[in-house]
């Protein structure tokens, strides 16, 4: 009977016959005491299991830095643990900020998890990726709503926000690739679009508060995303009522026409 283990010298994965006293590693030639290496392997599995429990608890509780730390501990012991790679990818995604998005790192880590996972689990992993993306987008919306609920003076915040909104659309495309009619993903698109179409409150040096609306081009683009998702949701439920936005469609069209007329006159 053979049992899985790792060579204590080189770390290579080996099969150990339980009825022998010792063997030699097929990779480095080190003599291995069978009972010792089997016990070590059993201890490692228990440690990995404990770290995974701690990591998943932290992940569920929104402690993403702590979760990533525990997933890293798992990978130090077993760098082919696909669930740890998946968990790390989700932790990294949720640690994105306005100034430091981590989307590419998320996809790279997820691809590693996918490459190590059993062939029959690829669909389930894609579902988990979609769920992670929607959870992240929802958290981003919550944070951005807090930022723009009060008048701001730093215009760079709005520029960064609109760029991140564009990123959110791209991230959600992965959910739509899995399910074009994903209700939650479409509702998130509508909320993101609304956040741009509603503009944001500003306060000047005199203490005057006003609402600044996005550029006509940005409004036009946001309305396209908004309308697309509203249409799909209404196809699924005719009674669906979309949230109202502050931007005026006629203003978008009239300003755009004005710009076009100016170009023609030139």
Secondary structure, DSSP 4 states (H G I P E B T S, - for coil): -EEEEE-TTT--EEEEETT-SEEE-TTT--EEEHHHHHHHHHHHHHHHHHHHHHHHHHHHTT-HHHHHHHHHHHHHH-TT-HHHHHHHHHHHHHT--SS---HHHHHHHHHHHHHHS-GGGHHHHHHHHHHHHHHHHHHHHHHHHHHTTS-BS-HHHHHHHHHHHHHHHHHHHHHHHH-TT-HHHHHHHHHHHHHHHT-EEEE-TT--EEEEPPPHHHHHHHHHHHHHHHHHHHHH-TT--PPP-SS-HHHHHHHHHHHHHHHHH-
